[in-house]
Amino acid sequence: LGAITIAFLSLHLGSLLADNYTKFTIADLAIPWHSAWKPTAVAWGVMAAYCVVVVQATSLVRTRIPRKIWRATHYASFPAFALALLHAATAGTDTANRAYVIIAILLATITVALILVRVVATRTPTPPPPPASRTGPSGGARPGTSTRPRQPVGR
């Protein structure tokens, strides 16, 4: 999923560089508020892109970094989504299209609902495991154990 996201992000940036209407430069697409065309709207997209790149980069080196760092960095996916949504709503050329608005609202609602489910699921405490029994999987005593109470040593 991350590789596909990076591929589409690259396609998006490449098409903006090739577009003659806005005449973006690499600096416009890499530095927030550098663009003369809708600077704040473009800045939302630049910051979303940075979040996506950081998440993907840490995913590629996941086995070589501590899990806590990977997890903390992966939470950048949430602001990346919000920033990309803001970018699309403020810089997009189809924002007046009714189909675009319906799809954007539907996708945003589904994503926010899934995020809430995820947050609630991670905050719900898991019950402790049952105490270990002295019996094996077949219900009988484990080899080398007895079901009789122990007698004190020396009696």
GUKENU-112284 format. One record per residue: residue in three letters; x, y, z of N, C-alpha, C, O in turn. Coordinates in pm, 1 decimal, padded with zeros to 6 digits. Atoms other than C-alpha are relative to their C-alpha. Example, Ala and Ser with C-alpha at 12.3 -4.5 7.8 and 13.67 -1.06 7.14 Angstrom:
2
 resn     n.c1     n.c2     n.c3    ca.c1    ca.c2    ca.c3     c.c1     c.c2     c.c3     o.c1     o.c2     o.c3
  ALA  00089.0 -00119.0  00000.0  01230.0 -00450.0  00780.0  00090.0  00120.0  00000.0  00193.6  00118.1  00066.5
  SER -00082.0 -00119.0 -00006.0  01367.0 -00106.0  00714.0 -00077.0  00109.0  00073.0 -00026.1  00219.8  00089.9
This chain:
155
 resn     n.c1     n.c2     n.c3    ca.c1    ca.c2    ca.c3     c.c1     c.c2     c.c3     o.c1     o.c2     o.c3
  LEU  00082.7 -00118.9  00000.0  00000.0  00000.0  00000.0  00087.2  00125.4  00000.0  00058.1  00221.8 -00070.8
  GLY -00089.6 -00114.6 -00005.6  00282.9  00238.4  00084.5  00067.3  00027.0 -00133.3  00081.1  00142.2 -00174.2
  ALA -00066.1 -00016.4  00130.2  00458.4  00175.0 -00247.4 -00095.9  00057.8 -00103.1 -00056.9  00141.1 -00184.9
  ILE  00100.5 -00053.3  00092.3  00136.7  00241.8 -00439.0 -00023.7  00148.4  00029.2 -00036.4  00229.5 -00062.5
  THR  00020.0 -00139.7 -00038.0  00087.3  00563.9 -00243.7  00114.5  00086.9 -00050.7  00092.1  00195.0 -00105.1
  ILE -00117.0 -00074.9  00048.9  00441.4  00677.7 -00325.1 -00003.8  00011.7 -00152.5  00031.1  00116.3 -00207.3
  ALA  00008.3 -00003.6  00146.6  00387.8  00587.8 -00692.2 -00101.5  00105.3 -00045.6 -00072.6  00184.0 -00135.8
  PHE  00100.7 -00099.4  00038.9  00067.5  00794.4 -00715.4  00041.1  00141.3  00041.5  00011.8  00237.5 -00029.5
  LEU -00051.7 -00130.8 -00041.5  00227.3  01079.5 -00519.0  00101.7  00050.3 -00102.7  00099.8  00167.5 -00140.2
  SER -00099.6 -00037.3  00101.7  00517.0  01078.2 -00768.5 -00067.7  00038.6 -00130.9 -00026.6  00134.9 -00195.6
  LEU  00075.7 -00031.7  00121.1  00271.1  01074.9 -01059.9 -00066.9  00137.6  00013.2 -00066.3  00217.0 -00080.9
  HIS  00064.8 -00128.5 -00026.5  00082.3  01367.7 -00903.3  00100.6  00114.2 -00010.9  00074.9  00214.1 -00078.1
  LEU -00102.2 -00105.4  00003.2  00399.6  01572.2 -00851.2  00057.1  00017.9 -00140.7  00079.2  00130.4 -00185.5
  GLY -00052.1 -00007.0  00136.7  00532.1  01486.7 -01196.9 -00095.9  00070.3 -00094.1 -00054.4  00150.4 -00177.9
  SER  00097.7 -00065.9  00086.9  00209.5  01592.6 -01363.9 -00010.6  00149.2  00031.8 -00034.4  00229.6 -00058.3
  LEU  00001.4 -00142.7 -00034.9  00214.6  01922.0 -01171.6  00121.0  00072.6 -00058.7  00109.6  00186.4 -00104.3
  LEU -00120.0 -00061.3  00059.5  00570.9  01990.0 -01288.4 -00015.8  00014.4 -00151.9  00035.9  00109.4 -00210.6
  ALA  00017.8 -00003.8  00145.2  00467.0  01915.4 -01648.4 -00113.5  00093.2 -00042.3 -00122.9  00130.3 -00159.3
  ASP  00115.7 -00084.0  00031.0  00151.4  02130.6 -01627.1  00044.0  00142.2 -00034.1  00122.1  00202.5  00039.4
  ASN -00035.1 -00135.6  00041.6  00180.9  02461.3 -01812.9 -00092.4  00105.8  00058.8 -00062.2  00224.9  00050.3
  TYR  00096.6 -00095.6 -00053.1 -00119.9  02622.1 -01641.7  00052.9  00068.1  00126.7  00048.7  00190.6  00138.1
  THR -00046.0 -00056.8 -00127.2  00028.5  02667.8 -01293.4  00149.5  00026.4  00003.3  00195.3  00111.3  00079.7
  LYS -00145.9 -00015.8  00007.5  00399.5  02639.8 -01377.8  00067.0 -00013.8  00137.9  00137.0  00076.0  00184.6
  PHE -00064.7  00029.4 -00128.3  00507.1  02481.5 -01049.1  00147.5 -00029.2 -00022.2  00186.9 -00082.1 -00126.1
  THR -00141.4  00037.2 -00001.3  00877.1  02450.4 -00970.6  00017.8 -00109.2  00104.8 -00073.1 -00136.2  00183.3
  ILE -00028.3  00101.5 -00102.8  01038.9  02178.0 -00762.1 -00008.1  00064.1  00138.3 -00058.3  00002.0  00232.0
  ALA  00007.1 -00070.0 -00129.1  01071.4  02432.9 -00480.8 -00145.3  00021.9  00042.2 -00178.0  00008.8  00160.1
  ASP  00142.3 -00018.9 -00032.7  00696.6  02506.8 -00501.2 -00061.1 -00126.7  00058.0 -00148.1 -00120.8  00144.9
  LEU  00055.8  00128.0 -00042.9  00626.0  02137.6 -00449.1  00074.1 -00061.8  00118.2  00032.8 -00165.4  00170.3
  ALA -00079.1  00055.6 -00110.3  00887.8  02083.0 -00178.7  00004.1  00089.2  00123.8  00036.3  00042.1  00232.9
  ILE -00008.6 -00094.5 -00111.7  00868.5  02393.7  00041.0 -00139.2  00056.7  00027.9 -00198.1  00121.9 -00058.3
  PRO  00133.4 -00053.3 -00031.9  00543.7  02479.1  00220.1 -00004.0  00153.1 -00012.9  00091.1  00221.4  00025.3
  TRP  00027.4 -00142.0  00021.0  00404.7  02826.1  00133.6  00095.9  00067.8 -00098.1  00104.7  00190.5 -00100.2
  HIS -00089.5 -00056.1  00100.8  00661.2  02872.7 -00145.4 -00074.1  00031.4 -00129.4 -00034.6  00121.5 -00203.4
  SER  00075.7 -00015.2  00124.0  00405.6  02846.3 -00426.0 -00075.5  00132.6 -00001.9 -00131.3  00174.7  00099.5
  ALA  00079.2 -00122.2  00016.6  00249.7  03165.9 -00559.9 -00146.8 -00034.0 -00023.4 -00233.9  00048.6  00004.0
  TRP  00136.7  00042.8  00027.7 -00063.4  02967.8 -00661.5 -00056.2 -00070.0  00123.3 -00007.9 -00176.9  00160.5
  LYS  00065.4  00055.8 -00118.6 -00285.1  02899.8 -00356.5  00103.2 -00056.2  00099.1  00106.2 -00176.7  00123.9
  PRO -00111.7  00048.2 -00083.4  00014.0  02882.8 -00117.6 -00040.6 -00088.0  00118.1  00027.4 -00186.6  00146.7
  THR  00040.0  00081.7 -00115.0 -00174.6  02745.9  00184.0 -00052.3 -00135.6 -00045.3 -00020.9 -00238.1  00015.0
  ALA  00053.3  00125.5  00052.3 -00359.7  02484.4 -00019.5  00112.7 -00092.7 -00044.9  00108.6 -00212.9 -00018.6
  VAL -00114.7  00080.1  00044.5 -00032.2  02367.1 -00176.2  00082.7 -00043.6  00121.0  00135.1 -00155.0  00122.7
  ALA -00076.5  00034.3 -00120.7  00139.2  02374.7  00165.5 -00059.4 -00121.7  00070.6  00014.4 -00206.9  00120.3
  TRP  00063.2  00118.4 -00060.7 -00118.5  02125.9  00301.5  00047.0 -00126.0 -00072.1  00076.3 -00227.3 -00008.5
  GLY -00043.7  00115.9  00078.6 -00020.7  01890.4  00018.9  00146.6 -00033.0  00021.5  00183.7 -00150.1  00029.5
  VAL -00143.9  00022.2 -00023.5  00353.3  01938.2  00073.4  00020.2 -00070.1  00134.4  00096.8 -00165.9  00144.4
  MET -00015.3  00060.7 -00133.0  00319.7  01855.9  00443.2 -00056.5 -00142.6  00002.7  00000.0 -00230.6  00067.7
  ALA  00055.3  00136.1  00008.6  00097.3  01554.7  00367.2  00099.4 -00092.9 -00068.7  00118.3 -00207.1 -00026.7
  ALA -00099.1  00081.0  00072.8  00359.0  01430.5  00120.2  00117.6 -00035.9  00090.6  00164.8 -00149.6  00088.6
  TYR -00109.9  00029.8 -00092.3  00634.1  01460.5  00382.1 -00040.2 -00109.1  00099.2  00038.3 -00199.7  00126.9
  CYS  00047.4  00103.5 -00093.6  00425.3  01256.1  00628.2 -00001.2 -00137.0 -00067.3  00044.0 -00235.5 -00009.0
  VAL  00007.6  00127.1  00073.3  00365.2  00986.0  00365.7  00140.1 -00056.3 -00025.2  00162.8 -00176.2 -00008.8
  VAL -00136.6  00045.1  00028.5  00734.3  00969.7  00272.9  00066.8 -00052.6  00128.3  00135.0 -00155.0  00125.1
  VAL -00059.2  00044.7 -00127.2  00840.9  00941.4  00639.2 -00058.2 -00134.8  00041.6  00015.6 -00223.4  00084.7
  VAL  00063.5  00127.6 -00036.5  00588.4  00663.0  00704.9  00054.3 -00111.9 -00088.2  00088.3 -00219.3 -00038.6
  GLN -00050.1  00103.0  00091.2  00701.0  00472.7  00395.9  00147.5 -00031.0  00026.2  00187.3 -00147.4  00025.6
  ALA -00143.2  00022.0 -00024.5  01071.9  00522.1  00469.2  00022.1 -00083.5  00125.5  00104.8 -00174.6  00125.5
  THR -00017.6  00078.8 -00122.4  01038.2  00390.1  00823.8 -00054.9 -00141.1 -00016.3 -00006.9 -00234.3  00048.3
  SER  00051.4  00134.8  00025.2  00832.5  00098.0  00697.0  00103.5 -00084.5 -00073.7  00112.8 -00205.2 -00051.5
  LEU -00103.3  00073.4  00073.5  01116.3  00002.9  00462.9  00114.6 -00046.8  00090.3  00180.9 -00146.2  00060.6
  VAL -00108.2  00037.9 -00092.7  01361.8 -00010.2  00755.6 -00057.2 -00050.8  00133.0  00010.6 -00047.8  00235.7
  ARG  00069.7  00041.4 -00122.1  01112.1 -00148.0  01007.5  00077.4 -00102.9  00081.2  00079.7 -00095.9  00204.1
  THR -00070.8  00105.3 -00073.9  01323.2 -00450.9  01095.8  00130.0  00050.4  00061.9  00189.7 -00017.9  00145.1
  ARG -00127.1 -00053.7 -00051.4  01624.3 -00228.3  01169.2 -00016.4  00113.1  00100.9  00082.5  00166.4  00151.1
  ILE  00023.5 -00106.0 -00098.3  01460.4  00027.4  01397.9 -00087.8 -00055.0  00111.6 -00161.3 -00151.6  00090.8
  PRO  00085.5  00047.1 -00109.7  01294.3 -00013.5  01738.2 -00148.4  00012.8 -00034.7 -00190.7  00107.6 -00100.8
  ARG  00144.3  00002.6  00028.9  00925.3 -00099.5  01720.2 -00069.6  00127.0  00047.2 -00160.4  00176.3 -00019.7
  LYS  00062.0 -00121.8 -00052.6  00835.3  00202.6  01934.9  00019.0  00117.6 -00096.3 -00072.7  00197.2 -00116.8
  ILE -00026.6 -00108.8  00094.7  00998.7  00439.0  01686.0 -00084.3 -00019.7 -00125.6 -00143.5  00075.2 -00177.0
  TRP  00080.4  00026.6  00119.4  00829.1  00269.2  01392.2 -00146.7  00033.6  00026.3 -00211.2  00098.6 -00056.1
  ARG  00141.4 -00023.8 -00031.6  00488.4  00283.1  01563.5 -00026.6  00149.8  00014.3 -00124.5  00200.7 -00040.4
  ALA  00019.6 -00144.4 -00019.3  00527.7  00647.8  01669.6  00004.2  00073.1 -00134.3 -00075.3  00163.9 -00158.6
  THR -00010.8 -00062.6  00131.4  00634.2  00744.2  01318.4 -00120.5 -00035.0 -00086.6 -00166.9  00047.5 -00165.2
  HIS  00113.0  00043.9  00081.1  00350.9  00544.8  01165.0 -00127.1  00078.8  00031.6 -00217.2  00087.8 -00051.7
  TYR  00114.8 -00083.8 -00034.6  00102.0  00764.3  01351.7 -00005.1  00126.0 -00085.8 -00106.3  00196.1 -00084.8
  ALA  00002.3 -00113.2  00093.8  00200.4  01034.1  01098.3 -00099.4 -00024.2 -00113.1 -00132.0  00068.2 -00187.5
  SER  00102.6  00029.4  00100.6 -00049.4  00858.6  00871.3 -00128.5  00078.4  00026.8 -00198.0  00117.9 -00066.8
  PHE  00122.4 -00071.9 -00034.3 -00331.6  01031.4  01059.3  00005.9  00146.3 -00044.8 -00085.2  00192.1 -00113.8
  PRO -00005.7 -00137.2  00052.9 -00215.2  01389.6  00999.0  00018.3  00002.5 -00151.4 -00027.9  00095.9 -00216.9
  ALA -00015.2  00003.9  00146.2 -00115.6  01288.1  00644.6 -00137.2 -00005.5 -00065.7 -00161.1  00063.6 -00164.8
  PHE  00134.8  00009.0  00055.0 -00477.5  01192.5  00577.7 -00071.9  00133.7  00011.4 -00132.0  00181.1 -00085.1
  ALA  00069.2 -00127.9 -00020.9 -00612.3  01515.1  00728.9  00057.1  00108.8 -00091.2 -00017.9  00186.5 -00150.4
  LEU -00063.4 -00100.3  00085.4 -00359.5  01729.4  00541.5 -00033.4 -00022.8 -00147.5 -00058.0  00072.8 -00221.2
  ALA  00033.9  00030.4  00139.4 -00427.6  01551.2  00212.0 -00145.2  00036.6 -00028.8 -00177.0  00084.9 -00137.4
  LEU  00140.7 -00036.9  00016.8 -00800.6  01602.0  00262.6 -00014.5  00152.0 -00011.7 -00087.2  00201.6 -00097.8
  LEU  00001.1 -00146.6  00008.8 -00746.8  01973.7  00328.9  00055.8  00046.8 -00134.0  00000.8  00136.8 -00197.5
  HIS -00062.9 -00034.3  00127.9 -00518.8  01993.0  00025.0 -00098.6 -00021.9 -00115.0 -00114.1  00065.0 -00200.9
  ALA  00093.8  00030.4  00107.9 -00777.0  01825.8 -00199.6 -00118.0  00097.1  00000.7 -00163.8  00140.7 -00104.9
  ALA  00116.5 -00087.7 -00010.4 -01060.1  02044.1 -00069.4  00032.3  00144.6 -00036.9 -00055.3  00217.7 -00083.1
  THR -00034.4 -00140.9  00024.1 -00868.7  02371.1 -00110.5  00078.3  00023.1 -00128.4  00077.7  00134.5 -00180.8
  ALA -00078.5 -00017.3  00123.0 -00645.5  02310.7 -00413.1 -00060.3 -00075.5 -00117.1 -00025.8 -00049.8 -00232.5
  GLY  00057.3  00082.0  00105.9 -00852.1  02060.9 -00607.2 -00083.2  00080.5 -00098.5 -00150.8  00176.2 -00060.7
  THR  00075.8 -00070.3  00103.6 -01005.7  02172.8 -00934.1 -00140.5 -00057.4 -00015.8 -00222.0 -00000.3 -00088.2
  ASP  00131.8  00063.3  00012.2 -01307.6  01941.4 -00896.6 -00087.4  00020.0  00122.9 -00188.1 -00049.0  00138.5
  THR  00073.8 -00014.9 -00126.3 -01432.6  02068.9 -00560.6 -00144.1  00046.0 -00020.3 -00226.1  00031.6  00070.3
  ALA  00138.3 -00041.1  00027.5 -01747.3  02210.5 -00724.3 -00081.9 -00115.2 -00058.4 -00204.2 -00105.7 -00068.9
  ASN  00066.5  00115.8  00058.1 -01828.6  01871.6 -00878.3 -00071.8 -00077.0  00110.8 -00010.0 -00116.2  00209.7
  ARG  00080.1  00066.5 -00103.5 -02110.9  01706.8 -00680.9  00050.6 -00141.6  00029.7  00054.1 -00182.4  00145.8
  ALA -00050.8  00136.5 -00019.5 -01970.7  01354.3 -00734.3  00126.9  00002.3  00084.8  00144.3 -00081.8  00173.0
  TYR -00123.3 -00013.7 -00079.5 -01632.6  01465.7 -00596.2 -00034.7  00025.0  00146.1  00021.2 -00039.1  00235.2
  VAL  00037.0 -00034.9 -00137.6 -01795.4  01617.5 -00287.6 -00056.9 -00121.1  00072.4 -00020.1 -00147.9  00186.8
  ILE  00061.0  00118.4 -00061.9 -02002.8  01304.5 -00218.8  00106.2 -00105.6  00030.8  00109.2 -00161.0  00140.7
  ILE -00105.0  00100.7 -00020.5 -01705.5  01071.0 -00263.7  00096.2  00043.8  00109.8  00135.0 -00037.5  00193.7
  ALA -00092.5 -00050.0 -00102.5 -01477.7  01292.9 -00050.8 -00061.3 -00011.9  00139.2  00005.4 -00055.7  00232.9
  ILE  00066.9  00009.3 -00130.4 -01731.6  01310.4  00232.5 -00014.1 -00146.2  00042.5  00008.3 -00179.3  00159.0
  LEU  00014.0  00142.6 -00030.5 -01796.1  00935.1  00212.9  00133.1 -00060.6  00044.8  00138.6 -00129.8  00146.4
  LEU -00131.7  00054.1 -00036.4 -01424.9  00846.1  00219.0  00049.6  00056.6  00132.0  00106.0 -00016.5  00213.4
  ALA -00042.6 -00061.3 -00126.5 -01352.8  01092.6  00499.6 -00076.8 -00060.0  00117.1 -00018.3 -00087.9  00221.8
  THR  00082.0  00057.4 -00107.3 -01641.7  00955.2  00707.4  00043.3 -00142.4  00032.5  00056.8 -00178.6  00149.4
  ILE -00044.4  00138.6 -00020.9 -01532.4  00594.6  00658.4  00136.1 -00002.1  00069.0  00157.3 -00079.4  00162.5
  THR -00134.3 -00002.0 -00058.2 -01170.8  00678.1  00740.2 -00003.2  00044.8  00145.4  00062.2 -00016.2  00230.1
  VAL  00009.7 -00047.1 -00138.9 -01258.0  00874.4  01054.5 -00063.9 -00107.5  00087.6 -00019.7 -00128.9  00200.5
  ALA  00064.0  00107.5 -00077.2 -01488.3  00592.0  01169.5  00098.9 -00113.0  00028.4  00103.9 -00164.8  00140.0
  LEU -00099.2  00105.8 -00021.1 -01212.0  00335.3  01118.4  00109.5  00043.0  00097.3  00157.7 -00038.2  00176.3
  ILE -00099.5 -00051.6 -00095.8 -00964.2  00555.7  01306.3 -00057.0 -00007.4  00141.1  00012.5 -00049.5  00233.7
  LEU  00062.4  00006.0 -00132.9 -01208.0  00582.2  01597.6 -00009.4 -00143.4  00051.0  00015.6 -00169.0  00168.8
  VAL  00004.2  00141.3 -00039.2 -01257.5  00203.9  01600.3  00138.6 -00045.0  00044.6  00152.6 -00114.7  00145.1
  ARG -00138.9  00037.6 -00033.0 -00879.0  00161.0  01603.6  00041.7  00057.7  00134.6  00103.1 -00011.8  00215.5
  VAL -00037.7 -00064.7 -00126.4 -00832.1  00409.5  01889.0 -00072.2 -00066.4  00116.3 -00011.2 -00093.4  00219.8
  VAL  00076.7  00064.1 -00107.3 -01109.4  00252.6  02096.7  00052.0 -00141.2  00025.1  00063.9 -00183.2  00140.2
  ALA -00048.6  00137.9 -00014.8 -00977.9 -00099.8  02029.9  00133.4 -00004.7  00072.2  00157.6 -00097.0  00150.0
  THR -00131.4  00002.8 -00065.4 -00626.2 -00010.4  02143.8 -00008.1  00047.9  00144.3  00081.9  00019.6  00223.4
  ARG  00013.3 -00048.4 -00137.6 -00753.2  00157.3  02461.3 -00082.6 -00093.0  00087.6 -00085.3 -00076.9  00209.6
  THR  00078.1  00096.6 -00076.0 -00980.8 -00128.9  02564.6  00095.4 -00102.5  00059.5  00166.7 -00170.9 -00013.8
  PRO -00093.1  00095.6 -00060.8 -00790.6 -00338.3  02819.0 -00037.0 -00143.7 -00035.8 -00154.4 -00180.1 -00042.0
  THR  00022.8  00141.5  00028.0 -00748.9 -00702.1  02732.4 -00004.7 -00074.9  00132.1  00070.4 -00042.8  00224.3
  PRO  00007.4  00074.6 -00125.8 -00847.6 -00950.3  03000.3  00128.6 -00078.9  00022.0  00193.3 -00120.9 -00073.9
  PRO -00122.1  00076.8 -00026.8 -00559.8 -01126.3  03176.0 -00018.0 -00144.5 -00042.8 -00130.2 -00195.1 -00043.9
  PRO  00012.1  00140.7  00039.9 -00481.4 -01478.5  03058.3 -00041.2 -00084.6  00119.9 -00013.5 -00047.7  00234.0
  PRO  00040.0  00086.4 -00111.7 -00628.7 -01762.7  03265.3  00124.2 -00056.4  00067.8  00228.6 -00070.8  00004.2
  PRO -00116.1  00055.7 -00069.7 -00399.0 -01906.5  03530.3  00041.7 -00132.7 -00062.0 -00041.7 -00209.0 -00110.6
  ALA -00053.6  00123.8  00057.5 -00175.7 -02188.8  03413.1 -00048.0 -00118.7  00083.1 -00046.1 -00114.9  00206.1
  SER  00044.6  00119.2 -00072.1 -00310.8 -02531.0  03499.4  00114.7 -00100.4  00005.1  00213.0 -00089.7 -00068.3
  ARG -00102.9  00102.4 -00013.5 -00108.4 -02829.1  03604.8 -00030.7 -00117.0 -00091.4  00037.8 -00219.2 -00086.8
  THR  00033.7  00109.3  00091.1 -00274.2 -03041.7  03340.1  00044.2  00036.2 -00140.1  00055.6  00153.8 -00174.7
  GLY -00042.4 -00019.6  00137.8 -00163.2 -03085.9  02983.7 -00121.2  00019.5 -00089.2 -00234.2  00027.0 -00040.8
  PRO  00109.6 -00024.7  00093.4 -00370.7 -03033.6  02671.3 -00105.6 -00109.8  00000.1 -00221.0 -00082.9 -00033.1
  SER  00097.8  00109.0  00001.7 -00538.4 -03374.0  02705.7 -00080.6 -00005.2  00128.6 -00169.4 -00089.5  00141.7
  GLY  00074.5 -00001.2 -00124.8 -00665.3 -03291.2  03052.9  00065.0 -00082.8  00108.6  00032.5 -00065.8  00226.1
  GLY -00069.1  00080.7 -00100.1 -00441.5 -03542.8  03226.5  00118.9  00074.8  00057.9  00151.1  00185.5  00014.6
  ALA -00116.5 -00063.3 -00060.2 -00142.0 -03465.2  03441.5  00113.4  00007.7 -00101.6  00132.2 -00083.2 -00182.4
  ARG -00115.1 -00012.3  00088.1  00161.5 -03336.0  03256.9  00104.7 -00101.5  00042.3  00113.2 -00137.8  00159.7
  PRO -00104.1  00097.0 -00036.5  00449.1 -03579.9  03241.2  00090.4  00057.3  00109.3  00132.4  00172.8  00103.1
  GLY -00089.4 -00041.0 -00109.2  00657.6 -03563.8  03558.2 -00071.0  00076.8  00109.7 -00006.0  00126.7  00201.6
  THR  00073.4 -00070.7 -00104.8  00380.5 -03405.4  03765.2 -00100.9 -00094.3  00061.7 -00133.3 -00198.4  00004.5
  SER  00099.3  00081.3 -00069.0  00132.3 -03545.5  04009.2 -00117.0  00089.6  00035.4 -00100.1  00209.6  00056.9
  THR  00118.9 -00076.6 -00038.5 -00221.4 -03437.4  04089.2 -00022.1 -00007.9  00150.5 -00110.2  00059.7  00203.5
  ARG  00013.1  00011.6 -00145.9 -00176.7 -03539.7  04456.2  00068.3  00117.6  00065.7  00166.8  00169.2  00012.9
  PRO -00067.7 -00108.3 -00071.8 -00092.5 -03269.0  04711.6  00139.5 -00044.6  00043.6  00163.4 -00162.0  00071.8
  ARG -00137.4  00031.5 -00040.6  00273.3 -03250.2  04800.5  00007.2 -00022.6  00150.5 -00060.1  00043.7  00229.5
  GLN -00026.6  00025.8 -00140.8  00391.6 -03395.2  05128.1  00126.0  00076.8  00038.9  00221.8  00081.4 -00038.3
  PRO -00121.9 -00070.6 -00043.4  00640.4 -03187.9  05328.1  00119.3 -00097.1  00001.6  00105.2 -00215.1  00033.7
  VAL -00121.8  00081.8  00003.4  00996.3 -03314.6  05291.5  00036.9 -00039.3  00143.8  00027.5  00042.5  00235.3
  GLY -00045.6  00046.7 -00129.9  01121.3 -03527.7  05584.4 -00108.0 -00062.1  00083.2 -00082.5 -00091.3  00200.0
  ARG  00106.6  00064.7 -00078.1  00793.0 -03676.1  05697.0 -00037.7 -00131.1 -00058.6 -00125.7 -00199.2 -00005.9
